[in-house]
């Protein structure tokens, strides 16, 4: 996940709207859980020519978690980009 945060540094501004979230505890393995999260992410960047553009990504995260002595921790995260839209800003 650290690579994701590094990649976000290229953007001047970001805004993420967290939408629908579904979490399921594993009845067979009580220290395991899974989730999916729908997100709309907005990213503003200045292009080489000085113009600004907006990238809007419609995303879904598929996550798995494990309960540890210090609480729930991410075990795995998979990102799915359903639609990515780019537009120039004025």
PDB file of N, CA, C and O in Angstrom:
ATOM      1  N   UNK A   1       0.821  -1.195   0.000  1.00  0.00           N
ATOM      2  CA  UNK A   1       0.000   0.000   0.000  1.00  0.00           C
ATOM      3  C   UNK A   1       0.863   1.256   0.000  1.00  0.00           C
ATOM      4  O   UNK A   1       0.404   2.324  -0.404  1.00  0.00           O
ATOM      5  N   UNK A   2       2.103   1.135   0.448  1.00  0.00           N
ATOM      6  CA  UNK A   2       2.983   2.304   0.452  1.00  0.00           C
ATOM      7  C   UNK A   2       3.241   2.801  -0.961  1.00  0.00           C
ATOM      8  O   UNK A   2       3.369   4.006  -1.176  1.00  0.00           O
ATOM      9  N   UNK A   3       3.318   1.892  -1.925  1.00  0.00           N
ATOM     10  CA  UNK A   3       3.522   2.292  -3.321  1.00  0.00           C
ATOM     11  C   UNK A   3       2.357   3.143  -3.808  1.00  0.00           C
ATOM     12  O   UNK A   3       2.550   4.066  -4.600  1.00  0.00           O
ATOM     13  N   UNK A   4       1.158   2.842  -3.344  1.00  0.00           N
ATOM     14  CA  UNK A   4      -0.017   3.633  -3.723  1.00  0.00           C
ATOM     15  C   UNK A   4       0.125   5.066  -3.237  1.00  0.00           C
ATOM     16  O   UNK A   4      -0.158   6.003  -3.984  1.00  0.00           O
ATOM     17  N   UNK A   5       0.556   5.246  -2.003  1.00  0.00           N
ATOM     18  CA  UNK A   5       0.720   6.596  -1.467  1.00  0.00           C
ATOM     19  C   UNK A   5       1.831   7.347  -2.188  1.00  0.00           C
ATOM     20  O   UNK A   5       1.725   8.556  -2.397  1.00  0.00           O
ATOM     21  N   UNK A   6       2.885   6.653  -2.567  1.00  0.00           N
ATOM     22  CA  UNK A   6       3.957   7.284  -3.345  1.00  0.00           C
ATOM     23  C   UNK A   6       3.421   7.757  -4.690  1.00  0.00           C
ATOM     24  O   UNK A   6       3.757   8.855  -5.134  1.00  0.00           O
ATOM     25  N   UNK A   7       2.594   6.948  -5.342  1.00  0.00           N
ATOM     26  CA  UNK A   7       2.040   7.303  -6.654  1.00  0.00           C
ATOM     27  C   UNK A   7       1.141   8.532  -6.564  1.00  0.00           C
ATOM     28  O   UNK A   7       1.050   9.294  -7.526  1.00  0.00           O
ATOM     29  N   UNK A   8       0.483   8.738  -5.442  1.00  0.00           N
ATOM     30  CA  UNK A   8      -0.416   9.885  -5.281  1.00  0.00           C
ATOM     31  C   UNK A   8       0.327  11.214  -5.200  1.00  0.00           C
ATOM     32  O   UNK A   8      -0.284  12.269  -5.366  1.00  0.00           O
ATOM     33  N   UNK A   9       1.624  11.181  -4.949  1.00  0.00           N
ATOM     34  CA  UNK A   9       2.400  12.419  -4.826  1.00  0.00           C
ATOM     35  C   UNK A   9       2.454  13.217  -6.126  1.00  0.00           C
ATOM     36  O   UNK A   9       2.740  14.414  -6.099  1.00  0.00           O
ATOM     37  N   UNK A  10       2.184  12.575  -7.266  1.00  0.00           N
ATOM     38  CA  UNK A  10       2.226  13.281  -8.547  1.00  0.00           C
ATOM     39  C   UNK A  10       1.047  14.235  -8.720  1.00  0.00           C
ATOM     40  O   UNK A  10       1.076  15.099  -9.595  1.00  0.00           O
ATOM     41  N   UNK A  11       0.022  14.089  -7.903  1.00  0.00           N
ATOM     42  CA  UNK A  11      -1.177  14.911  -8.034  1.00  0.00           C
ATOM     43  C   UNK A  11      -1.120  16.100  -7.085  1.00  0.00           C
ATOM     44  O   UNK A  11      -0.639  15.994  -5.957  1.00  0.00           O
ATOM     45  N   UNK A  12      -1.621  17.232  -7.564  1.00  0.00           N
ATOM     46  CA  UNK A  12      -1.677  18.434  -6.722  1.00  0.00           C
ATOM     47  C   UNK A  12      -2.750  18.312  -5.656  1.00  0.00           C
ATOM     48  O   UNK A  12      -2.567  18.725  -4.511  1.00  0.00           O
ATOM     49  N   UNK A  13      -3.869  17.737  -6.058  1.00  0.00           N
ATOM     50  CA  UNK A  13      -4.996  17.566  -5.139  1.00  0.00           C
ATOM     51  C   UNK A  13      -5.640  16.221  -5.428  1.00  0.00           C
ATOM     52  O   UNK A  13      -5.663  15.754  -6.567  1.00  0.00           O
ATOM     53  N   UNK A  14      -6.157  15.614  -4.384  1.00  0.00           N
ATOM     54  CA  UNK A  14      -6.947  14.398  -4.548  1.00  0.00           C
ATOM     55  C   UNK A  14      -8.173  14.497  -3.646  1.00  0.00           C
ATOM     56  O   UNK A  14      -8.150  15.134  -2.593  1.00  0.00           O
ATOM     57  N   UNK A  15      -9.227  13.853  -4.089  1.00  0.00           N
ATOM     58  CA  UNK A  15     -10.443  13.764  -3.292  1.00  0.00           C
ATOM     59  C   UNK A  15     -11.013  12.384  -3.545  1.00  0.00           C
ATOM     60  O   UNK A  15     -11.190  11.988  -4.697  1.00  0.00           O
ATOM     61  N   UNK A  16     -11.302  11.652  -2.493  1.00  0.00           N
ATOM     62  CA  UNK A  16     -11.858  10.311  -2.628  1.00  0.00           C
ATOM     63  C   UNK A  16     -13.192  10.245  -1.896  1.00  0.00           C
ATOM     64  O   UNK A  16     -13.285  10.537  -0.703  1.00  0.00           O
ATOM     65  N   UNK A  17     -14.204   9.859  -2.630  1.00  0.00           N
ATOM     66  CA  UNK A  17     -15.526   9.640  -2.043  1.00  0.00           C
ATOM     67  C   UNK A  17     -15.678   8.143  -1.809  1.00  0.00           C
ATOM     68  O   UNK A  17     -15.631   7.355  -2.754  1.00  0.00           O
ATOM     69  N   UNK A  18     -15.858   7.751  -0.557  1.00  0.00           N
ATOM     70  CA  UNK A  18     -16.048   6.348  -0.215  1.00  0.00           C
ATOM     71  C   UNK A  18     -17.545   6.069  -0.236  1.00  0.00           C
ATOM     72  O   UNK A  18     -18.314   6.688   0.500  1.00  0.00           O
ATOM     73  N   UNK A  19     -17.942   5.148  -1.071  1.00  0.00           N
ATOM     74  CA  UNK A  19     -19.358   4.829  -1.222  1.00  0.00           C
ATOM     75  C   UNK A  19     -19.716   3.556  -0.481  1.00  0.00           C
ATOM     76  O   UNK A  19     -19.478   3.427   0.720  1.00  0.00           O
ATOM     77  N   UNK A  20     -20.279   2.641  -1.198  1.00  0.00           N
ATOM     78  CA  UNK A  20     -20.782   1.392  -0.663  1.00  0.00           C
ATOM     79  C   UNK A  20     -19.651   0.530  -0.097  1.00  0.00           C
ATOM     80  O   UNK A  20     -18.618   0.344  -0.739  1.00  0.00           O
ATOM     81  N   UNK A  21     -19.863   0.010   1.108  1.00  0.00           N
ATOM     82  CA  UNK A  21     -18.886  -0.865   1.764  1.00  0.00           C
ATOM     83  C   UNK A  21     -19.616  -2.115   2.235  1.00  0.00           C
ATOM     84  O   UNK A  21     -20.685  -2.024   2.839  1.00  0.00           O
ATOM     85  N   UNK A  22     -19.045  -3.273   1.962  1.00  0.00           N
ATOM     86  CA  UNK A  22     -19.610  -4.542   2.430  1.00  0.00           C
ATOM     87  C   UNK A  22     -18.499  -5.308   3.135  1.00  0.00           C
ATOM     88  O   UNK A  22     -17.461  -5.586   2.534  1.00  0.00           O
ATOM     89  N   UNK A  23     -18.706  -5.653   4.402  1.00  0.00           N
ATOM     90  CA  UNK A  23     -17.709  -6.388   5.185  1.00  0.00           C
ATOM     91  C   UNK A  23     -18.315  -7.717   5.603  1.00  0.00           C
ATOM     92  O   UNK A  23     -19.462  -7.779   6.047  1.00  0.00           O
ATOM     93  N   UNK A  24     -17.525  -8.790   5.455  1.00  0.00           N
ATOM     94  CA  UNK A  24     -17.999 -10.125   5.830  1.00  0.00           C
ATOM     95  C   UNK A  24     -16.966 -10.789   6.731  1.00  0.00           C
ATOM     96  O   UNK A  24     -15.789 -10.885   6.383  1.00  0.00           O
ATOM     97  N   UNK A  25     -17.422 -11.247   7.895  1.00  0.00           N
ATOM     98  CA  UNK A  25     -16.559 -12.025   8.781  1.00  0.00           C
ATOM     99  C   UNK A  25     -16.604 -13.477   8.329  1.00  0.00           C
ATOM    100  O   UNK A  25     -17.661 -13.976   7.943  1.00  0.00           O
ATOM    101  N   UNK A  26     -15.482 -14.145   8.376  1.00  0.00           N
ATOM    102  CA  UNK A  26     -15.393 -15.547   7.963  1.00  0.00           C
ATOM    103  C   UNK A  26     -15.812 -16.430   9.137  1.00  0.00           C
ATOM    104  O   UNK A  26     -15.107 -16.496  10.145  1.00  0.00           O
ATOM    105  N   UNK A  27     -16.950 -17.107   9.014  1.00  0.00           N
ATOM    106  CA  UNK A  27     -17.454 -17.923  10.125  1.00  0.00           C
ATOM    107  C   UNK A  27     -16.558 -19.134  10.394  1.00  0.00           C
ATOM    108  O   UNK A  27     -16.526 -19.639  11.516  1.00  0.00           O
ATOM    109  N   UNK A  28     -15.837 -19.600   9.385  1.00  0.00           N
ATOM    110  CA  UNK A  28     -14.938 -20.744   9.550  1.00  0.00           C
ATOM    111  C   UNK A  28     -13.598 -20.327  10.171  1.00  0.00           C
ATOM    112  O   UNK A  28     -12.951 -21.107  10.870  1.00  0.00           O
ATOM    113  N   UNK A  29     -13.199 -19.072   9.897  1.00  0.00           N
ATOM    114  CA  UNK A  29     -11.922 -18.554  10.407  1.00  0.00           C
ATOM    115  C   UNK A  29     -12.205 -17.212  11.075  1.00  0.00           C
ATOM    116  O   UNK A  29     -12.139 -16.176  10.413  1.00  0.00           O
ATOM    117  N   UNK A  30     -12.519 -17.206  12.373  1.00  0.00           N
ATOM    118  CA  UNK A  30     -12.973 -15.978  13.042  1.00  0.00           C
ATOM    119  C   UNK A  30     -11.954 -14.836  13.057  1.00  0.00           C
ATOM    120  O   UNK A  30     -12.319 -13.703  13.372  1.00  0.00           O
ATOM    121  N   UNK A  31     -10.707 -15.100  12.729  1.00  0.00           N
ATOM    122  CA  UNK A  31      -9.702 -14.031  12.700  1.00  0.00           C
ATOM    123  C   UNK A  31      -9.494 -13.505  11.278  1.00  0.00           C
ATOM    124  O   UNK A  31      -8.529 -12.789  11.011  1.00  0.00           O
ATOM    125  N   UNK A  32     -10.403 -13.864  10.372  1.00  0.00           N
ATOM    126  CA  UNK A  32     -10.306 -13.441   8.974  1.00  0.00           C
ATOM    127  C   UNK A  32     -11.582 -12.683   8.587  1.00  0.00           C
ATOM    128  O   UNK A  32     -12.668 -12.979   9.085  1.00  0.00           O
ATOM    129  N   UNK A  33     -11.432 -11.714   7.703  1.00  0.00           N
ATOM    130  CA  UNK A  33     -12.587 -10.972   7.181  1.00  0.00           C
ATOM    131  C   UNK A  33     -12.256 -10.518   5.764  1.00  0.00           C
ATOM    132  O   UNK A  33     -11.091 -10.435   5.374  1.00  0.00           O
ATOM    133  N   UNK A  34     -13.301 -10.230   5.010  1.00  0.00           N
ATOM    134  CA  UNK A  34     -13.119  -9.690   3.660  1.00  0.00           C
ATOM    135  C   UNK A  34     -14.073  -8.516   3.488  1.00  0.00           C
ATOM    136  O   UNK A  34     -15.055  -8.376   4.217  1.00  0.00           O
ATOM    137  N   UNK A  35     -13.760  -7.677   2.507  1.00  0.00           N
ATOM    138  CA  UNK A  35     -14.601  -6.505   2.263  1.00  0.00           C
ATOM    139  C   UNK A  35     -14.447  -6.062   0.821  1.00  0.00           C
ATOM    140  O   UNK A  35     -13.438  -6.335   0.171  1.00  0.00           O
ATOM    141  N   UNK A  36     -15.474  -5.369   0.332  1.00  0.00           N
ATOM    142  CA  UNK A  36     -15.306  -4.615  -0.907  1.00  0.00           C
ATOM    143  C   UNK A  36     -15.773  -3.199  -0.640  1.00  0.00           C
ATOM    144  O   UNK A  36     -16.702  -2.960   0.132  1.00  0.00           O
ATOM    145  N   UNK A  37     -15.104  -2.266  -1.301  1.00  0.00           N
ATOM    146  CA  UNK A  37     -15.354  -0.843  -1.097  1.00  0.00           C
ATOM    147  C   UNK A  37     -15.413  -0.175  -2.461  1.00  0.00           C
ATOM    148  O   UNK A  37     -14.494  -0.319  -3.267  1.00  0.00           O
ATOM    149  N   UNK A  38     -16.495   0.559  -2.723  1.00  0.00           N
ATOM    150  CA  UNK A  38     -16.601   1.341  -3.953  1.00  0.00           C
ATOM    151  C   UNK A  38     -16.162   2.771  -3.661  1.00  0.00           C
ATOM    152  O   UNK A  38     -16.529   3.350  -2.639  1.00  0.00           O
ATOM    153  N   UNK A  39     -15.372   3.330  -4.574  1.00  0.00           N
ATOM    154  CA  UNK A  39     -14.774   4.647  -4.384  1.00  0.00           C
ATOM    155  C   UNK A  39     -14.790   5.421  -5.691  1.00  0.00           C
ATOM    156  O   UNK A  39     -14.610   4.841  -6.762  1.00  0.00           O
ATOM    157  N   UNK A  40     -15.006   6.727  -5.608  1.00  0.00           N
ATOM    158  CA  UNK A  40     -14.796   7.619  -6.749  1.00  0.00           C
ATOM    159  C   UNK A  40     -13.639   8.525  -6.356  1.00  0.00           C
ATOM    160  O   UNK A  40     -13.717   9.253  -5.366  1.00  0.00           O
ATOM    161  N   UNK A  41     -12.564   8.474  -7.140  1.00  0.00           N
ATOM    162  CA  UNK A  41     -11.345   9.224  -6.826  1.00  0.00           C
ATOM    163  C   UNK A  41     -11.139  10.325  -7.857  1.00  0.00           C
ATOM    164  O   UNK A  41     -11.183  10.076  -9.062  1.00  0.00           O
ATOM    165  N   UNK A  42     -10.914  11.544  -7.375  1.00  0.00           N
ATOM    166  CA  UNK A  42     -10.623  12.695  -8.236  1.00  0.00           C
ATOM    167  C   UNK A  42      -9.169  13.094  -8.014  1.00  0.00           C
ATOM    168  O   UNK A  42      -8.722  13.223  -6.874  1.00  0.00           O
ATOM    169  N   UNK A  43      -8.428  13.290  -9.113  1.00  0.00           N
ATOM    170  CA  UNK A  43      -7.017  13.671  -9.034  1.00  0.00           C
ATOM    171  C   UNK A  43      -6.759  14.839  -9.977  1.00  0.00           C
ATOM    172  O   UNK A  43      -7.082  14.765 -11.162  1.00  0.00           O
ATOM    173  N   UNK A  44      -6.180  15.914  -9.455  1.00  0.00           N
ATOM    174  CA  UNK A  44      -5.830  17.092 -10.263  1.00  0.00           C
ATOM    175  C   UNK A  44      -4.323  17.078 -10.493  1.00  0.00           C
ATOM    176  O   UNK A  44      -3.539  16.873  -9.566  1.00  0.00           O
ATOM    177  N   UNK A  45      -3.932  17.300 -11.750  1.00  0.00           N
ATOM    178  CA  UNK A  45      -2.519  17.337 -12.111  1.00  0.00           C
ATOM    179  C   UNK A  45      -2.287  18.462 -13.112  1.00  0.00           C
ATOM    180  O   UNK A  45      -3.167  18.774 -13.915  1.00  0.00           O
ATOM    181  N   UNK A  46      -1.109  19.070 -13.066  1.00  0.00           N
ATOM    182  CA  UNK A  46      -0.720  20.056 -14.074  1.00  0.00           C
ATOM    183  C   UNK A  46       0.129  19.341 -15.121  1.00  0.00           C
ATOM    184  O   UNK A  46       1.149  18.731 -14.801  1.00  0.00           O
ATOM    185  N   UNK A  47      -0.310  19.426 -16.380  1.00  0.00           N
ATOM    186  CA  UNK A  47       0.406  18.772 -17.471  1.00  0.00           C
ATOM    187  C   UNK A  47       1.659  19.572 -17.834  1.00  0.00           C
ATOM    188  O   UNK A  47       1.856  20.683 -17.341  1.00  0.00           O
ATOM    189  N   UNK A  48       2.499  19.004 -18.694  1.00  0.00           N
ATOM    190  CA  UNK A  48       3.754  19.653 -19.093  1.00  0.00           C
ATOM    191  C   UNK A  48       3.529  21.023 -19.723  1.00  0.00           C
ATOM    192  O   UNK A  48       4.377  21.907 -19.602  1.00  0.00           O
ATOM    193  N   UNK A  49       2.386  21.206 -20.398  1.00  0.00           N
ATOM    194  CA  UNK A  49       2.093  22.498 -21.037  1.00  0.00           C
ATOM    195  C   UNK A  49       1.507  23.520 -20.060  1.00  0.00           C
ATOM    196  O   UNK A  49       1.149  24.624 -20.469  1.00  0.00           O
ATOM    197  N   UNK A  50       1.404  23.170 -18.786  1.00  0.00           N
ATOM    198  CA  UNK A  50       0.901  24.086 -17.771  1.00  0.00           C
ATOM    199  C   UNK A  50      -0.595  24.010 -17.533  1.00  0.00           C
ATOM    200  O   UNK A  50      -1.094  24.584 -16.566  1.00  0.00           O
ATOM    201  N   UNK A  51      -1.317  23.312 -18.395  1.00  0.00           N
ATOM    202  CA  UNK A  51      -2.766  23.174 -18.211  1.00  0.00           C
ATOM    203  C   UNK A  51      -3.057  22.119 -17.150  1.00  0.00           C
ATOM    204  O   UNK A  51      -2.309  21.157 -16.972  1.00  0.00           O
ATOM    205  N   UNK A  52      -4.167  22.333 -16.455  1.00  0.00           N
ATOM    206  CA  UNK A  52      -4.572  21.381 -15.422  1.00  0.00           C
ATOM    207  C   UNK A  52      -5.571  20.385 -16.014  1.00  0.00           C
ATOM    208  O   UNK A  52      -6.368  20.720 -16.890  1.00  0.00           O
ATOM    209  N   UNK A  53      -5.504  19.169 -15.516  1.00  0.00           N
ATOM    210  CA  UNK A  53      -6.481  18.167 -15.924  1.00  0.00           C
ATOM    211  C   UNK A  53      -6.987  17.434 -14.686  1.00  0.00           C
ATOM    212  O   UNK A  53      -6.335  17.398 -13.642  1.00  0.00           O
ATOM    213  N   UNK A  54      -8.157  16.860 -14.841  1.00  0.00           N
ATOM    214  CA  UNK A  54      -8.807  16.114 -13.767  1.00  0.00           C
ATOM    215  C   UNK A  54      -8.985  14.678 -14.228  1.00  0.00           C
ATOM    216  O   UNK A  54      -9.547  14.420 -15.293  1.00  0.00           O
ATOM    217  N   UNK A  55      -8.508  13.755 -13.423  1.00  0.00           N
ATOM    218  CA  UNK A  55      -8.722  12.340 -13.683  1.00  0.00           C
ATOM    219  C   UNK A  55      -9.712  11.842 -12.636  1.00  0.00           C
ATOM    220  O   UNK A  55      -9.501  12.003 -11.434  1.00  0.00           O
ATOM    221  N   UNK A  56     -10.786  11.239 -13.111  1.00  0.00           N
ATOM    222  CA  UNK A  56     -11.792  10.671 -12.214  1.00  0.00           C
ATOM    223  C   UNK A  56     -11.782   9.163 -12.423  1.00  0.00           C
ATOM    224  O   UNK A  56     -11.936   8.680 -13.545  1.00  0.00           O
ATOM    225  N   UNK A  57     -11.599   8.433 -11.341  1.00  0.00           N
ATOM    226  CA  UNK A  57     -11.553   6.976 -11.421  1.00  0.00           C
ATOM    227  C   UNK A  57     -12.678   6.394 -10.569  1.00  0.00           C
ATOM    228  O   UNK A  57     -12.875   6.780  -9.416  1.00  0.00           O
ATOM    229  N   UNK A  58     -13.398   5.468 -11.161  1.00  0.00           N
ATOM    230  CA  UNK A  58     -14.467   4.749 -10.467  1.00  0.00           C
ATOM    231  C   UNK A  58     -13.870   3.390 -10.089  1.00  0.00           C
ATOM    232  O   UNK A  58     -13.610   2.554 -10.955  1.00  0.00           O
ATOM    233  N   UNK A  59     -13.659   3.184  -8.800  1.00  0.00           N
ATOM    234  CA  UNK A  59     -12.845   2.075  -8.323  1.00  0.00           C
ATOM    235  C   UNK A  59     -13.610   1.141  -7.398  1.00  0.00           C
ATOM    236  O   UNK A  59     -14.619   1.506  -6.795  1.00  0.00           O
ATOM    237  N   UNK A  60     -13.092  -0.073  -7.311  1.00  0.00           N
ATOM    238  CA  UNK A  60     -13.556  -1.027  -6.301  1.00  0.00           C
ATOM    239  C   UNK A  60     -12.318  -1.675  -5.696  1.00  0.00           C
ATOM    240  O   UNK A  60     -11.429  -2.132  -6.415  1.00  0.00           O
ATOM    241  N   UNK A  61     -12.268  -1.711  -4.381  1.00  0.00           N
ATOM    242  CA  UNK A  61     -11.203  -2.405  -3.667  1.00  0.00           C
ATOM    243  C   UNK A  61     -11.763  -3.715  -3.121  1.00  0.00           C
ATOM    244  O   UNK A  61     -12.827  -3.733  -2.502  1.00  0.00           O
ATOM    245  N   UNK A  62     -11.046  -4.801  -3.350  1.00  0.00           N
ATOM    246  CA  UNK A  62     -11.355  -6.081  -2.713  1.00  0.00           C
ATOM    247  C   UNK A  62     -10.279  -6.302  -1.657  1.00  0.00           C
ATOM    248  O   UNK A  62      -9.099  -6.436  -1.980  1.00  0.00           O
ATOM    249  N   UNK A  63     -10.690  -6.339  -0.407  1.00  0.00           N
ATOM    250  CA  UNK A  63      -9.751  -6.399   0.708  1.00  0.00           C
ATOM    251  C   UNK A  63      -9.925  -7.681   1.512  1.00  0.00           C
ATOM    252  O   UNK A  63     -11.014  -8.251   1.586  1.00  0.00           O
ATOM    253  N   UNK A  64      -8.826  -8.116   2.110  1.00  0.00           N
ATOM    254  CA  UNK A  64      -8.917  -9.167   3.122  1.00  0.00           C
ATOM    255  C   UNK A  64      -8.147  -8.684   4.349  1.00  0.00           C
ATOM    256  O   UNK A  64      -7.153  -7.967   4.243  1.00  0.00           O
ATOM    257  N   UNK A  65      -8.635  -9.096   5.506  1.00  0.00           N
ATOM    258  CA  UNK A  65      -8.096  -8.631   6.782  1.00  0.00           C
ATOM    259  C   UNK A  65      -7.794  -9.818   7.685  1.00  0.00           C
ATOM    260  O   UNK A  65      -8.352 -10.904   7.532  1.00  0.00           O
ATOM    261  N   UNK A  66      -6.901  -9.577   8.618  1.00  0.00           N
ATOM    262  CA  UNK A  66      -6.582 -10.578   9.623  1.00  0.00           C
ATOM    263  C   UNK A  66      -6.525  -9.889  10.979  1.00  0.00           C
ATOM    264  O   UNK A  66      -5.929  -8.821  11.123  1.00  0.00           O
ATOM    265  N   UNK A  67      -7.150 -10.511  11.969  1.00  0.00           N
ATOM    266  CA  UNK A  67      -7.128  -9.946  13.322  1.00  0.00           C
ATOM    267  C   UNK A  67      -5.834 -10.371  14.010  1.00  0.00           C
ATOM    268  O   UNK A  67      -5.507 -11.555  14.080  1.00  0.00           O
ATOM    269  N   UNK A  68      -5.105  -9.371  14.516  1.00  0.00           N
ATOM    270  CA  UNK A  68      -3.847  -9.630  15.217  1.00  0.00           C
ATOM    271  C   UNK A  68      -3.994  -9.189  16.669  1.00  0.00           C
ATOM    272  O   UNK A  68      -5.056  -8.721  17.078  1.00  0.00           O
ATOM    273  N   UNK A  69      -2.943  -9.339  17.428  1.00  0.00           N
ATOM    274  CA  UNK A  69      -2.946  -8.897  18.829  1.00  0.00           C
ATOM    275  C   UNK A  69      -3.189  -7.395  18.942  1.00  0.00           C
ATOM    276  O   UNK A  69      -3.723  -6.925  19.946  1.00  0.00           O
ATOM    277  N   UNK A  70      -2.795  -6.636  17.908  1.00  0.00           N
ATOM    278  CA  UNK A  70      -2.970  -5.174  17.957  1.00  0.00           C
ATOM    279  C   UNK A  70      -4.177  -4.698  17.154  1.00  0.00           C
ATOM    280  O   UNK A  70      -4.322  -3.499  16.918  1.00  0.00           O
ATOM    281  N   UNK A  71      -5.042  -5.613  16.731  1.00  0.00           N
ATOM    282  CA  UNK A  71      -6.260  -5.232  16.015  1.00  0.00           C
ATOM    283  C   UNK A  71      -6.284  -5.770  14.592  1.00  0.00           C
ATOM    284  O   UNK A  71      -5.426  -6.560  14.198  1.00  0.00           O
ATOM    285  N   UNK A  72      -7.274  -5.334  13.832  1.00  0.00           N
ATOM    286  CA  UNK A  72      -7.444  -5.794  12.459  1.00  0.00           C
ATOM    287  C   UNK A  72      -6.412  -5.127  11.552  1.00  0.00           C
ATOM    288  O   UNK A  72      -6.183  -3.921  11.644  1.00  0.00           O
ATOM    289  N   UNK A  73      -5.792  -5.918  10.680  1.00  0.00           N
ATOM    290  CA  UNK A  73      -4.765  -5.433   9.751  1.00  0.00           C
ATOM    291  C   UNK A  73      -5.111  -5.890   8.329  1.00  0.00           C
ATOM    292  O   UNK A  73      -5.687  -6.959   8.126  1.00  0.00           O
ATOM    293  N   UNK A  74      -4.746  -5.054   7.355  1.00  0.00           N
ATOM    294  CA  UNK A  74      -4.898  -5.461   5.963  1.00  0.00           C
ATOM    295  C   UNK A  74      -4.006  -6.672   5.695  1.00  0.00           C
ATOM    296  O   UNK A  74      -2.832  -6.681   6.065  1.00  0.00           O
ATOM    297  N   UNK A  75      -4.563  -7.677   5.058  1.00  0.00           N
ATOM    298  CA  UNK A  75      -3.787  -8.837   4.628  1.00  0.00           C
ATOM    299  C   UNK A  75      -3.491  -8.716   3.131  1.00  0.00           C
ATOM    300  O   UNK A  75      -2.397  -9.040   2.670  1.00  0.00           O
ATOM    301  N   UNK A  76      -4.493  -8.242   2.386  1.00  0.00           N
ATOM    302  CA  UNK A  76      -4.344  -8.109   0.930  1.00  0.00           C
ATOM    303  C   UNK A  76      -5.339  -7.066   0.427  1.00  0.00           C
ATOM    304  O   UNK A  76      -6.451  -6.958   0.944  1.00  0.00           O
ATOM    305  N   UNK A  77      -4.930  -6.300  -0.584  1.00  0.00           N
ATOM    306  CA  UNK A  77      -5.832  -5.335  -1.221  1.00  0.00           C
ATOM    307  C   UNK A  77      -5.664  -5.454  -2.727  1.00  0.00           C
ATOM    308  O   UNK A  77      -4.549  -5.415  -3.247  1.00  0.00           O
ATOM    309  N   UNK A  78      -6.787  -5.601  -3.419  1.00  0.00           N
ATOM    310  CA  UNK A  78      -6.778  -5.675  -4.880  1.00  0.00           C
ATOM    311  C   UNK A  78      -7.623  -4.527  -5.416  1.00  0.00           C
ATOM    312  O   UNK A  78      -8.767  -4.345  -5.000  1.00  0.00           O
ATOM    313  N   UNK A  79      -7.062  -3.760  -6.330  1.00  0.00           N
ATOM    314  CA  UNK A  79      -7.732  -2.588  -6.895  1.00  0.00           C
ATOM    315  C   UNK A  79      -8.286  -2.924  -8.269  1.00  0.00           C
ATOM    316  O   UNK A  79      -7.592  -3.507  -9.102  1.00  0.00           O
ATOM    317  N   UNK A  80      -9.543  -2.552  -8.501  1.00  0.00           N
ATOM    318  CA  UNK A  80     -10.184  -2.709  -9.811  1.00  0.00           C
ATOM    319  C   UNK A  80     -10.650  -1.334 -10.266  1.00  0.00           C
ATOM    320  O   UNK A  80     -11.431  -0.679  -9.575  1.00  0.00           O
ATOM    321  N   UNK A  81     -10.176  -0.898 -11.418  1.00  0.00           N
ATOM    322  CA  UNK A  81     -10.615   0.378 -11.999  1.00  0.00           C
ATOM    323  C   UNK A  81     -11.696   0.066 -13.024  1.00  0.00           C
ATOM    324  O   UNK A  81     -11.409  -0.478 -14.090  1.00  0.00           O
ATOM    325  N   UNK A  82     -12.934   0.409 -12.702  1.00  0.00           N
ATOM    326  CA  UNK A  82     -14.050   0.132 -13.605  1.00  0.00           C
ATOM    327  C   UNK A  82     -14.078   1.115 -14.764  1.00  0.00           C
ATOM    328  O   UNK A  82     -14.259   0.713 -15.913  1.00  0.00           O
ATOM    329  N   UNK A  83     -13.902   2.401 -14.474  1.00  0.00           N
ATOM    330  CA  UNK A  83     -13.889   3.455 -15.501  1.00  0.00           C
ATOM    331  C   UNK A  83     -12.893   4.522 -15.061  1.00  0.00           C
ATOM    332  O   UNK A  83     -12.839   4.883 -13.885  1.00  0.00           O
ATOM    333  N   UNK A  84     -12.103   5.024 -16.011  1.00  0.00           N
ATOM    334  CA  UNK A  84     -11.224   6.166 -15.745  1.00  0.00           C
ATOM    335  C   UNK A  84     -11.531   7.226 -16.788  1.00  0.00           C
ATOM    336  O   UNK A  84     -11.511   6.963 -17.990  1.00  0.00           O
ATOM    337  N   UNK A  85     -11.814   8.426 -16.309  1.00  0.00           N
ATOM    338  CA  UNK A  85     -12.196   9.554 -17.168  1.00  0.00           C
ATOM    339  C   UNK A  85     -11.181  10.671 -16.972  1.00  0.00           C
ATOM    340  O   UNK A  85     -10.812  10.989 -15.842  1.00  0.00           O
ATOM    341  N   UNK A  86     -10.729  11.269 -18.077  1.00  0.00           N
ATOM    342  CA  UNK A  86      -9.809  12.406 -18.017  1.00  0.00           C
ATOM    343  C   UNK A  86     -10.463  13.599 -18.686  1.00  0.00           C
ATOM    344  O   UNK A  86     -11.065  13.473 -19.753  1.00  0.00           O
ATOM    345  N   UNK A  87     -10.342  14.758 -18.053  1.00  0.00           N
ATOM    346  CA  UNK A  87     -10.881  15.979 -18.666  1.00  0.00           C
ATOM    347  C   UNK A  87     -10.005  17.165 -18.309  1.00  0.00           C
ATOM    348  O   UNK A  87      -9.397  17.215 -17.240  1.00  0.00           O
ATOM    349  N   UNK A  88      -9.954  18.124 -19.231  1.00  0.00           N
ATOM    350  CA  UNK A  88      -9.195  19.351 -18.995  1.00  0.00           C
ATOM    351  C   UNK A  88      -9.982  20.265 -18.070  1.00  0.00           C
ATOM    352  O   UNK A  88     -11.207  20.343 -18.152  1.00  0.00           O
ATOM    353  N   UNK A  89      -9.267  20.954 -17.188  1.00  0.00           N
ATOM    354  CA  UNK A  89      -9.883  21.943 -16.306  1.00  0.00           C
ATOM    355  C   UNK A  89      -9.626  23.327 -16.869  1.00  0.00           C
ATOM    356  O   UNK A  89      -8.587  23.582 -17.478  1.00  0.00           O
ATOM    357  N   UNK A  90     -10.577  24.210 -16.660  1.00  0.00           N
ATOM    358  CA  UNK A  90     -10.425  25.585 -17.146  1.00  0.00           C
ATOM    359  C   UNK A  90     -10.084  26.499 -16.013  1.00  0.00           C
ATOM    360  O   UNK A  90      -9.915  27.701 -16.218  1.00  0.00           O
TER     361      UNK A  90
END
